[in-house]
Amino acid sequence: MFVHRIVLSVMYVLLGFSIGAQNLSIEKNKNKFRLKFEQASGFVILPVSVNGSQPLNFLLDTGSPYTIITHLDAFKYLQLKKGEPINIWGLGRDREKLEAYLSKNNTLGFGKAHIDSADVILLYENENLGSRFGMQVYGIIGYDLFKDLVVRIDYVRENITFYQHSFFYKKFNTSAYTDIDMQISGKKPYLQLNAVINENTVPLRLLIDSAGSDPLWLFENEDIYPDEPYIEDYLGFGLNGEILGKRSRIQSLNIGNDKLEQPTVSFPDSLSVSYVTRTERSGSLGAEILRRYTTIYDYRNSKLFLKKNRHLGEKFYYNLAGLELNQPFPELPYLEVFYVRENSPAYKAGLRKGDVVRYVNNKKIGLYHYKPHNDEQTAAKIEKINFGYSERELISLVEIIEMFRKKPGSQIEIVYTRGDSQVERIAEFVLESSF
């Protein structure tokens, strides 16, 4: 399950325990309500309260069957009971399993709805999702948000609308939408789609993964494999560490009434997905495709409704710079290089792991302004940390990542320092595609 290739990059959780009954209530028995979210390059970050807390940033992950707290600091004020230990695994090649606990009888609030008696997983490994976004992110929410309501996600207007089922089918006009059958299995949604791969039509069973950064992730087999040209690349970061593999394109993917031409595809290596069950599953459909539609999820009736938006015709690109950045302290305007793809434009320009980025295209590194529930006090704090620079003079991690995914030919200039030296160096390069 986890713009665009920054964060958790396709994280999966495999657990063995029983989940208690959960009850959802909507304030004043409303038939629908709307919630603003922040879109970080296709990822949906929305405010969720836990046990009556102030709203906290959570990543919306259709690929997660559980609500997971990933930020250790959150334990201090969320009144969470540690609960029983459980086993948890995920994508990545660095660790076998993680320390985690099941906390029962919690309350989750989002907008005008709240869920009582909710089970929450406490991850006792400080997975700082915020370091990949440049904002504090405290956890992941998935199935709990979708299971009892019809959920409409508008990526252009950046809002989510929740409907009672009876009201939605009575009042909402779906004539402009294409409806597709989903399968809900293990509290996760799947689609059966067709793609053309290496000139052959191949049926694919894909997890719908709103926290997957690329258009598609595919598991290699005799029918599914990357054709040349392809590159060896860093694909993301999962619960179990770095995810490496190949990146290429396929000829096309059919979804609903649309034929998506030349989408980029990530093929994770076998070590990175060794803890993922791949039986009868081909891969994942990620945020870079989902953000091109207004999407409506009805888990109860196993339906997905799609309506194309203005992004549908955009060409698919990946990180053309070959440079992965990390903001280890999301509340501070400080960026480090944590990966440089060999022979990429950034690599040839001299950038290396551990370098500290000071400016990008003459803009100083700044904090990302998360608008939905920034109060005046937070805004004042951000302004102070940015040392009086105006927004137009600053650039955030999210904006840099989006810049790296633009069309080939874009000019990039990065001012950076290395090690203990404060001497500023300059790396200049042009974004270019390898395929």
N, C-alpha and C positions, 0 to 999 in steps of 0.2 A: 504494500500500500504506500510513497511520497516520493524569472520565474522559471519554473521550467528547469528541472533537474537541480533544484537546490535541496532539498530537504530530505525527508525520511525516505523518499523514493521507494515506493511500492513496499510497504511493510505488511507482513502477514503475521498473525498470531495463532498459535496452535495450543489449545488449552483443553484440560480434561476436568471439568467440574460442573456442578449443577447451578443453574441460574434461577433465582427466585422470581415470583410473580411481581410485575411492576404495573402501576396504575398511572395513567396520564389524565390530567385535568387541564381545562382551558378556562381562563379567567372569564367570569360572567357567562359561561357556556357559549362563547362566541363560535360562529361557524367557520370563521377564518381570521387570520391575523398575519401581519407582515413583519419581517425582521431584516434590517440592513446588515450587510456583511462587508468585509474588506476583501478585495480580490488581489492576491499576491501572485501575479502572472498565471492566472488560471486556477490557483488554489483558493478555496473558500475558507476564510478565517472569520468566525462568528463568536459573539459573546454568549457564554454559558456560565451560569452560577451553580455552585456546588454547596449544598447545605446552607442556603441563604447568603452565600458570599456575594461580594460585588461581582459584576460580570467579568469573566476572564476569557482571554483569547484561546479558542479551541480550533483545531484543524478539522474540517468536515471530511470524513473518509468513508465513502460508501463501501470500501473494501474491508472495513473493520467491524466485526460482529460485537465488539465491546467498547465501552467507554474507558479510556486509559488516561491516568494522570502520569505525565512524564517529567514533571518539574518538581524536584524535591522540596523546594521552598514552599510549594503550595500546601504541603502537609501541615505547615505551621499554623495555618489559619482556616483550613477547610473542615475542621472537626471530623476528620476521617479516622475510623478505627482501622488498625493495621490488618486485622483479619487473618485468615488462614493462608499459609504459603502455597503457591501454585507453581507449575512449570510453564515456562513461556519461551517460545523460539520465534525466530523471524529470519528475514533475509540478511545476508552478509557473510563474511568469511573469517571474522576475527574471534568470535566467541561461540561456545556451544549452546549455552542457555543463560537466562538472566534471572536474578532474584526478583520476585514479584509476589504480591499479596492480593487476596480478594477481600475487598471491603463491602459489606452488605448494608442494606437499609439506609441508603443515602437519598437525597433529593437533588434532582437536576432541573434547572430552570432555563428556559430559552424563550425570549419574548413574553407572550401572555400564557405560556404553557409551563407546566412543571410535571415531573415524573417522580412519584413516590416509590419507596422501597427499591431504589435502583442499585444494582451491583456495579462497583467501580473497581478496576484493576489499578493497583499502586505499583508502579515500576520503580524499584529501588536501585536503578542505575540512572544517573542524572542525564537523560537524553535531552539535551538542550535544543529543542526544535527551533527556538528563537534565533539561534546562531545561524541558521540557514535562511531565515526570513529577514533578519534585522529588526525583529520586534519580539516581545515576550509572547511565547505560546506555551500554554500550560498542559495541554493534552490533546487527545483525539476523541472525537465522537462520531459514531456511525449509525449502526442499526437502531439504537435507542431513539434517534431523531426521526426515523422513517417508518417504524413498524406500525404506528397507530393512526397516521395521518397521510393524506396526499400532500406531497411536497413539490413545490414548483420553484426552480432555481433560474433566475434571470441574470445571466452573466453580464449583460450590457448595463442594466440598471442597478446591478449589485444589490439585489434583495431576494429573500426567500419568502414565499407565501405558503402558509400551512392551512389546509382545508379539512374539515370533517368530511368523511367519505360521501355521506348522503347529500350534503350541500354541494360538493364539487360536481357530482354527476347530474344534479338537478339544474345547477346554475352556470357551470363553466362550459363555454363553447370550445370544443376541441377540434373543430372542423379545419383549422389551420395547422393542425399537428398531424404527424405520422405516428401511429401507435405500433409498438413492437412488443412481442411477448418476451417477458423476462422469466428466468427461473430463480427462485429464492432458495438457496441451499446453504445450510450452515450459517444462516443469518446474513448471507452475502448474495448480491444480485449478479446474475450471469446473462449473457446474450449469446445466441447462436448466429454467427455472421459468416459471410463468404469473402475471401480475399484472393487476389491473384498474386502468387509468390513464385518467382522464377518461371514465369510464363504458365504456371499451372493454377487452376482454380482449387482452392483448399478451404474446406469448412473449418471454422474456428469457434471454439467455446471460450468466451472471454469474460473474465471478471470485470465488472464496471467499477473502476477504481478512481474516484475523484481526487485521491491523494497520490496518484501515479503521475509523474511529471511529464513523461513523453507521450506521444500519440498512442503508441503500442509497445507492449513488451511481449515477446514471443519466446517460448521454450523450444529449443532446437530438437528436431527429429528428422526422419528420413524425408519428410515432405516440407518441413519448415527449417530453413537455414539461410544465413546471409549470403547473398551472391556478391561477387566483387563488382565495384569497389566497396570496401568497408574499412572502418577504422577500429582499432582497439581503444577502448575509452573507459573512463570512470562513469558509471551509470547512476550512482546515487549512494545513499547511506541508509541501511536498514537497522533493525533492532540488533542484529548480530555483527554490525560493522560495515565496512566498505563493500560495494557491489561493483564488480568489474565485468566487462564483456565486450561485445562487438556492437557497432552502430552502423546501420545501413538504411536502405529504402526497399519497399516492396512496390509492385506495380500499382495496386489499388486495393481499396477496402470498400465493400458495399455495406451501408448502414441505412436502414429505412429505404427512402426513395433516392438516396444520394450515393454517388460513386466518388469516393475521395481518392484523388490521384497522388501517387508518389509520397505517401506518408513515411516519415522516418520511423525506424523501428529499432528498439534495443533488444539484444539477445544476451541475457545474463549468462555468465559461465556457470558450469555445473557446481562449483564450490560455493558460489554466492547463493544458490537456491537449493542447497543440499537438504535444508530442513522444511522445504515447502512441498506439500503433496500436489503432484502434477497429474494425477490420474484423471483422464477425461477432461483435462483443461489445457487450453493452448497457450494462454497468457492473459494479458490485461489490456483493457481499453482505458486510456488515461485522460487527464485533464486537458491536454492540448487538443483533443478532439471534442470533449464534452463542452468546453467553453465556446465552441462554435455554434451551439444550440441553446435555446431555452429548453430546459429539461423538466419533465414532470414524472415523479416516481410514485407509483402506487404498489407498495409491497403486498398489500392484502390481496389484490387481484392480479398480481404478477404482470403489471403493465408499465412500460416506459413510453412516454409521449415526447416527441421531438419536434421543435420548430426552428428552422435555420435562422441565424442572425447575421449581422454584417460581417462577421469574421469567417464565415464558411469558405469564402473564396481565397483566403490567404494561403500562401504556399507554406509548406512545413519546413522549418529549419531546426537546427539543434544549436548547441553552444559553439559558435564558429570561432571564438577566440581560443578555445581549449583551456580556459582558465577558470578554476573553481575557487570562490571566495567564501570566507567564513567570518561572521561577526561574533566572536566568542562572548562578548558582553553586549547583549542587544540594547541595553540602555546607554551604551557609549558609542560614539562615532569612530569606530576602530575596525579596520578590515585586514585580515590576513589571507595570504594565498595558502590553500591547503592541498591543491593538486594542479599540476600543469601537464597537459597531454603532450607527450613527446612529439616533436616536429610540428606542433601547432603554431599558429602565428604568435601567440604569447610566448611560447617556448623559444622560438627563433629570435624574438625581441629581447630575450635575456631574463625573463621572469622565472622565479623558482619558488618551490614550496618554502613557506616561512617568511617570505617578503611581506612588508607592511605597506598597504596601498594608502597614499595620501590624497591624491587628486586623480580624477578621471575626466578627460576632455575639459580641463581647466576648471572643474567643479570640485570643491572640497567634499570629503566624505561627511555625510550628515545622517541624522536619524530619520526613519520612516514615520510619516505622520499617519497614524491609524485613526481615521475619522469617526467611525460609528459611535464610540463612547469616550472620546477624548474630552476631558473637562478642561476648564480654564487653568486649573492648577497644573495638569499634565502638560498642556500647551506651553505654559510659562517655563516649566522644567526643561522641556525639549529646546526651547529658545535659548535658555541659559547654557545647556550642554553644547549647543551649536555655536557658542561664542559670538553670538550676535549676527551671524551670517543670515542673510535672507534666504528663503526657499529657492529662489532662482539661482543662487550661487552654490547650492548644495546638490548632492546626488546620493541616493540611498542604495542599499544593496539590491533591493528589488528592481530599481530602475537600471542598475548596471547589468543585471542578469537579462533583463528584457532587451537591453541594447546589444548584448552579445548574440542574441537570437535574430537580429535583423538580417536583411538580405546581404549577400556578399558585396564587398566594395566599401563598406563603412570604415571610416578612419577612426582609429582609437589611439589616444595618448594617455599613458599611465605614469604618474610620478610616484615613486616608491622608495623605501629605505630597506636596508638589509642588515640583519643582526643588530649589534649594539651601535652601529654607526648611524648618525643622523644626517649623513650626506645624502642628498636627494638624487636619485637616478631617474632617467626617463626611458620608457619603453614605448616605441611607436610601431604600430602594425596595422594591417588592413584585414578585416574579416574575410575569410575565404572558406569555401566549402570543399570538402574532400570527395564528395559524391553528389 
